[in-house]
Structures are given as C-alpha cells and as structure tokens.
Amino acid sequence: MTMSPKEYKAFAKTREPSRSILPNCFRAFLVGGTICVIGQAIQEFFISAFKMTRIDASNPTVAVLILLSVILTSLGVYDKLAQWAGAGSAVPVTGFANSMCSAALEHRSEGLVLGVGGNMFKLAGSVIVFGTVAAFFVGIIYWIFGIGGH
C-alpha cells in the first residue's frame, strides 16, 4: 500500500499523542524556576563565602551552572530532565550548555576538531548571531531614545 504525502500526514496526525498544555506549562515553570533558585543559591554562596558583590558573583555563578549542566548532560541526567520539563530546562543558560555538550558528545567519534569542534557550535552559532543582532537593535533603540545614557 502506497500513500501520498497528504494521506500520510492525515494518518500520522491521527496517531499523534495529544499534548496537554497546562501540565507542560507547570513542569516547565517548575524546572525553570528550580534552576533559577539553584543559581540564586550559588550566587548567595559566592557573596557570603568570598565577600563578593552581586555583580562580581554573577560570572562565577553562571560558570558553575554551566559546569553542572555539562556534568549532568555527560551523565545522561539533563536530557531526561529536559524531556520531562520541556522549555523549562531549555531557556536558562543551562539549556544552552546542554545543547552544546550534547552535540559534542554525539560527534566525539568523528574526532576532536571535525567532530566535536565542528559540530558543537552549530547551535551556538545561531544563538550568538541572534543575540548579537538583537543587542545591536536594542542598542540603536536606546541610542535613538536616549535611554540609559549619562
């Protein structure tokens, strides 16, 4: 039996599991919020243990969150969490670190340069370009309206 693409789409749509929006939103909120609470706790640790200001503690906090994400990705834990939580684990910086680490792990058999180095920045490149372009336009808007200047 051969199906046309249109018939196949209709058939696949009947077999597609329904997605309940409210539980998905709740899980995303729960996990994203928990990641943010962990980040806040790490920042408070740096502030109290090393007598840093909030601004000085922000960089090591992000570094520790990235490190934790890479470790959990390497152990296969973060991907299971992301599957359950959806966007809640993808939005914070840990989701970005997870995507880069996952790509590196997936292509490590191809070698360090062409495998890991060449493939782990596929996602990062688009995110960096989008962030740079968005920052440029926000900067132009700030400049035009005189927002944030001295």
Backbone as CSV, one residue per row, in Angstrom:
resi,resn,N_x,N_y,N_z,CA_x,CA_y,CA_z,C_x,C_y,C_z
1,MET,0.841,-1.178,0.000,0.000,0.000,0.000,0.891,1.248,0.000
2,THR,0.685,2.105,-0.961,1.450,3.336,-1.067,0.535,4.519,-0.771
3,MET,1.009,5.375,0.117,0.226,6.556,0.488,0.851,7.793,-0.135
4,SER,0.001,8.727,-0.455,0.503,10.027,-0.908,0.967,10.791,0.325
5,PRO,1.788,11.802,0.142,2.221,12.597,1.302,1.048,13.196,2.084
6,LYS,0.004,13.595,1.364,-1.160,14.174,2.036,-1.872,13.127,2.893
7,GLU,-2.016,11.906,2.351,-2.650,10.823,3.102,-1.806,10.430,4.318
8,TYR,-0.481,10.415,4.128,0.408,10.061,5.237,0.299,11.080,6.371
9,LYS,0.251,12.379,6.023,0.111,13.417,7.054,-1.179,13.233,7.844
10,ALA,-2.255,12.941,7.124,-3.538,12.735,7.802,-3.477,11.509,8.714
11,PHE,-2.855,10.433,8.239,-2.709,9.215,9.036,-1.846,9.473,10.264
12,ALA,-0.733,10.172,10.071,0.180,10.462,11.185,-0.497,11.350,12.219
13,LYS,-1.312,12.287,11.766,-1.995,13.189,12.695,-2.959,12.426,13.610
14,THR,-3.578,11.357,13.084,-4.494,10.571,13.924,-3.734,9.766,14.976
15,ARG,-2.487,9.443,14.703,-1.672,8.647,15.628,-0.854,9.506,16.604
16,GLU,-0.818,10.800,16.384,-0.018,11.700,17.210,-0.633,11.825,18.603
17,PRO,0.199,11.654,19.642,-0.355,11.782,21.001,-0.752,13.227,21.289
18,SER,-1.818,13.392,22.022,-2.255,14.746,22.367,-1.339,15.314,23.442
19,ARG,-1.152,16.594,23.362,-0.300,17.281,24.344,-1.189,18.167,25.209
20,SER,-1.114,17.957,26.488,-1.888,18.799,27.388,-1.038,19.991,27.794
21,ILE,-1.528,21.158,27.511,-0.759,22.393,27.670,-0.519,22.741,29.134
22,LEU,-1.531,22.649,29.965,-1.393,23.065,31.362,-0.326,22.267,32.122
23,PRO,-0.327,20.932,32.067,0.741,20.196,32.758,2.136,20.495,32.181
24,ASN,2.223,20.680,30.867,3.520,21.017,30.267,4.020,22.371,30.759
25,CYS,3.116,23.346,30.829,3.497,24.670,31.339,3.918,24.594,32.804
26,PHE,3.198,23.817,33.587,3.536,23.668,35.004,4.922,23.048,35.171
27,ARG,5.206,21.976,34.416,6.521,21.332,34.510,7.634,22.275,34.062
28,ALA,7.395,23.025,32.993,8.398,23.986,32.519,8.657,25.055,33.575
29,PHE,7.588,25.568,34.184,7.721,26.578,35.227,8.462,26.018,36.435
30,LEU,8.115,24.809,36.834,8.728,24.178,37.999,10.229,23.973,37.793
31,VAL,10.606,23.402,36.661,12.024,23.111,36.422,12.804,24.385,36.147
32,GLY,12.277,25.278,35.314,12.965,26.546,35.057,13.147,27.351,36.332
33,GLY,12.108,27.390,37.158,12.202,28.094,38.436,13.189,27.457,39.380
34,THR,13.228,26.124,39.401,14.182,25.419,40.263,15.613,25.705,39.835
35,ILE,15.853,25.722,38.528,17.197,26.055,38.035,17.572,27.470,38.462
36,CYS,16.623,28.386,38.377,16.901,29.766,38.793,17.142,29.867,40.300
37,VAL,16.399,29.095,41.092,16.612,29.090,42.548,17.999,28.528,42.874
38,ILE,18.403,27.475,42.168,19.747,26.915,42.369,20.796,27.959,42.009
39,GLY,20.581,28.662,40.907,21.511,29.735,40.523,21.589,30.823,41.578
40,GLN,20.435,31.195,42.129,20.426,32.212,43.182,21.167,31.730,44.420
41,ALA,20.994,30.453,44.766,21.698,29.896,45.927,23.206,29.885,45.698
42,ILE,23.624,29.559,44.489,25.062,29.578,44.173,25.600,30.994,44.270
43,GLN,24.837,31.972,43.756,25.274,33.361,43.837,25.367,33.821,45.293
44,GLU,24.393,33.464,46.100,24.439,33.827,47.517,25.641,33.189,48.213
45,PHE,25.986,31.971,47.810,27.176,31.316,48.357,28.429,32.123,48.036
46,PHE,28.581,32.545,46.788,29.757,33.337,46.409,29.784,34.673,47.149
47,ILE,28.622,35.259,47.347,28.558,36.543,48.056,28.978,36.373,49.512
48,SER,28.475,35.344,50.170,28.782,35.183,51.591,30.154,34.552,51.832
49,ALA,30.532,33.563,51.045,31.794,32.857,51.298,33.015,33.657,50.859
50,PHE,32.891,34.399,49.765,34.044,35.114,49.222,33.904,36.624,49.300
51,LYS,32.887,37.100,50.012,32.643,38.529,50.219,32.602,39.290,48.897
52,MET,31.907,38.722,47.902,31.767,39.360,46.591,30.525,40.241,46.575
53,THR,30.521,41.187,45.660,29.290,41.935,45.405,28.403,41.083,44.506
54,ARG,27.153,41.474,44.359,26.242,40.724,43.482,26.762,40.699,42.047
55,ILE,27.281,41.800,41.602,27.798,41.866,40.225,29.026,40.969,40.074
56,ASP,29.933,41.002,41.046,31.127,40.151,40.974,30.779,38.667,41.071
57,ALA,29.728,38.332,41.789,29.347,36.927,41.975,28.591,36.365,40.774
58,SER,28.135,37.212,39.870,27.311,36.716,38.761,28.108,35.861,37.775
59,ASN,29.338,36.234,37.447,30.122,35.447,36.487,30.467,34.051,37.005
60,PRO,30.992,33.911,38.224,31.243,32.544,38.695,29.958,31.732,38.873
61,THR,28.844,32.397,39.161,27.571,31.690,39.274,27.183,31.063,37.945
62,VAL,27.293,31.836,36.876,26.977,31.316,35.542,27.932,30.185,35.183
63,ALA,29.208,30.339,35.518,30.187,29.291,35.215,29.857,27.986,35.943
64,VAL,29.439,28.079,37.195,29.088,26.874,37.954,27.827,26.234,37.371
65,LEU,26.836,27.040,36.985,25.626,26.489,36.373,25.950,25.774,35.057
66,ILE,26.831,26.355,34.271,27.250,25.720,33.012,27.972,24.417,33.306
67,LEU,28.868,24.430,34.274,29.598,23.220,34.642,28.644,22.118,35.106
68,LEU,27.690,22.472,35.963,26.708,21.481,36.430,25.889,20.918,35.269
69,SER,25.516,21.783,34.344,24.747,21.331,33.181,25.544,20.373,32.318
70,VAL,26.814,20.678,32.101,27.663,19.800,31.285,27.870,18.455,31.979
71,ILE,28.085,18.476,33.282,28.254,17.217,34.027,26.981,16.381,33.961
72,LEU,25.831,17.011,34.200,24.565,16.276,34.156,24.245,15.780,32.745
73,THR,24.642,16.546,31.726,24.455,16.091,30.344,25.336,14.887,30.062
74,SER,26.579,14.941,30.502,27.510,13.833,30.282,27.045,12.555,30.966
75,LEU,26.360,12.697,32.080,25.841,11.529,32.800,24.474,11.068,32.274
76,GLY,23.895,11.819,31.342,22.603,11.467,30.773,21.409,11.909,31.601
77,VAL,21.652,12.693,32.638,20.576,13.121,33.532,19.827,14.319,32.958
78,TYR,20.565,15.293,32.424,19.937,16.531,31.966,18.975,16.276,30.811
79,ASP,19.317,15.360,29.918,18.437,15.069,28.788,17.108,14.474,29.246
80,LYS,17.141,13.628,30.265,15.902,13.065,30.813,15.071,14.163,31.473
81,LEU,15.750,15.047,32.189,15.066,16.177,32.810,14.445,17.070,31.737
82,ALA,15.185,17.335,30.674,14.690,18.194,29.595,13.502,17.558,28.884
83,GLN,13.521,16.261,28.742,12.411,15.570,28.105,11.138,15.726,28.940
84,TRP,11.268,15.689,30.244,10.122,15.828,31.128,9.690,17.293,31.250
85,ALA,10.667,18.204,31.339,10.377,19.605,31.639,10.086,20.447,30.414
86,GLY,10.542,20.030,29.257,10.328,20.835,28.058,11.136,22.119,28.094
87,ALA,10.480,23.221,27.752,11.169,24.500,27.624,11.725,25.021,28.943
88,GLY,11.234,24.524,30.054,11.729,24.983,31.346,13.200,24.710,31.556
89,SER,13.721,23.686,30.910,15.148,23.386,31.034,15.950,23.939,29.868
90,ALA,15.264,24.423,28.844,15.966,24.912,27.660,16.243,26.406,27.718
91,VAL,15.444,27.139,28.446,15.552,28.593,28.440,16.751,29.109,29.236
92,PRO,17.023,28.635,30.440,18.175,29.166,31.171,19.504,28.818,30.480
93,VAL,20.574,29.404,30.953,21.903,29.170,30.370,22.278,27.693,30.417
94,THR,21.699,26.957,31.339,21.991,25.532,31.431,21.494,24.774,30.206
95,GLY,20.401,25.215,29.627,19.889,24.583,28.414,20.816,24.799,27.239
96,PHE,21.406,25.984,27.161,22.365,26.280,26.096,23.617,25.419,26.270
97,ALA,24.089,25.303,27.490,25.263,24.455,27.755,24.947,23.000,27.450
98,ASN,23.741,22.566,27.776,23.312,21.199,27.480,23.317,20.930,25.985
99,SER,22.813,21.866,25.204,22.761,21.644,23.755,24.152,21.571,23.149
100,MET,25.070,22.382,23.632,26.439,22.328,23.119,27.135,21.037,23.544
101,CYS,26.960,20.649,24.786,27.592,19.430,25.284,27.017,18.196,24.593
102,SER,25.699,18.191,24.364,25.072,17.060,23.675,25.629,16.896,22.271
103,ALA,25.780,18.014,21.557,26.339,17.959,20.205,27.784,17.470,20.229
104,ALA,28.544,17.914,21.219,29.939,17.474,21.336,30.008,15.981,21.622
105,LEU,29.165,15.492,22.526,29.157,14.068,22.853,28.712,13.218,21.660
106,GLU,27.740,13.726,20.926,27.209,12.980,19.791,28.247,12.808,18.683
107,HIS,29.110,13.790,18.493,30.059,13.765,17.380,31.503,13.487,17.807
108,ARG,31.714,13.037,19.031,33.080,12.814,19.502,33.795,11.700,18.746
109,SER,33.068,10.756,18.198,33.707,9.657,17.453,34.324,10.129,16.144
110,GLU,33.935,11.323,15.677,34.479,11.873,14.440,35.776,12.640,14.667
111,GLY,36.226,12.726,15.892,37.472,13.416,16.211,37.222,14.725,16.936
112,LEU,38.286,15.240,17.531,38.144,16.462,18.323,37.881,17.696,17.475
113,VAL,38.583,17.823,16.361,38.457,19.043,15.566,37.206,19.002,14.691
114,LEU,37.119,18.013,13.799,35.989,17.959,12.875,34.713,17.461,13.540
115,GLY,34.817,16.607,14.510,33.631,16.088,15.181,33.124,17.021,16.252
116,VAL,33.875,17.104,17.345,33.450,17.909,18.494,33.473,19.396,18.148
117,GLY,34.615,19.880,17.704,34.754,21.315,17.430,33.855,21.810,16.317
118,GLY,33.696,21.004,15.277,32.901,21.434,14.141,31.407,21.361,14.363
119,ASN,30.962,20.504,15.245,29.526,20.301,15.403,28.921,20.912,16.662
120,MET,29.731,21.123,17.690,29.119,21.639,18.916,28.736,23.108,18.786
121,PHE,29.276,23.799,17.794,28.949,25.216,17.632,27.867,25.454,16.590
122,LYS,27.268,24.390,16.052,26.190,24.583,15.087,25.031,25.342,15.717
123,LEU,24.594,24.907,16.874,23.522,25.607,17.566,24.031,26.917,18.160
124,ALA,25.220,26.884,18.702,25.767,28.069,19.359,25.900,29.224,18.382
125,GLY,26.269,28.913,17.159,26.438,29.970,16.163,25.165,30.757,15.945
126,SER,24.056,30.069,15.761,22.793,30.778,15.530,22.355,31.563,16.763
127,VAL,22.587,31.014,17.945,22.217,31.719,19.172,23.076,32.971,19.348
128,ILE,24.368,32.854,19.080,25.272,34.002,19.218,24.924,35.080,18.194
129,VAL,24.647,34.670,16.951,24.269,35.647,15.922,22.973,36.340,16.307
130,PHE,21.968,35.585,16.729,20.700,36.195,17.124,20.907,37.153,18.292
131,GLY,21.673,36.734,19.281,21.934,37.598,20.431,22.656,38.868,20.056
132,THR,23.631,38.768,19.155,24.388,39.941,18.717,23.500,40.897,17.929
133,VAL,22.705,40.364,17.014,21.812,41.209,16.214,20.762,41.861,17.102
134,ALA,20.185,41.099,18.027,19.191,41.665,18.936,19.815,42.761,19.800
135,ALA,21.029,42.529,20.310,21.712,43.546,21.125,21.991,44.801,20.306
136,PHE,22.343,44.624,19.036,22.592,45.767,18.158,21.339,46.621,18.026
137,PHE,20.209,45.992,17.739,18.971,46.747,17.556,18.480,47.372,18.856
138,VAL,18.644,46.667,19.962,18.275,47.251,21.252,19.168,48.460,21.548
139,GLY,20.463,48.339,21.241,21.379,49.466,21.421,20.993,50.658,20.569
140,ILE,20.588,50.414,19.332,20.142,51.507,18.450,18.903,52.177,19.028
141,ILE,17.961,51.380,19.505,16.741,51.941,20.106,17.090,52.769,21.340
142,TYR,17.976,52.262,22.166,18.413,53.021,23.351,19.081,54.330,22.927
143,TRP,19.894,54.291,21.899,20.603,55.485,21.423,19.622,56.516,20.864
144,ILE,18.646,56.034,20.063,17.679,56.945,19.459,16.840,57.637,20.532
145,PHE,16.380,56.888,21.507,15.503,57.456,22.530,16.254,57.986,23.751
146,GLY,17.574,57.877,23.759,18.372,58.400,24.867,18.163,57.648,26.175
147,ILE,17.849,56.383,26.085,17.595,55.589,27.282,18.921,55.080,27.835
148,GLY,19.107,55.182,29.135,20.264,54.579,29.784,21.565,55.368,29.635
149,GLY,21.536,56.507,28.994,22.768,57.297,28.823,23.046,58.150,30.033
150,HIS,24.242,58.686,30.075,24.616,59.549,31.207,24.426,60.998,30.848
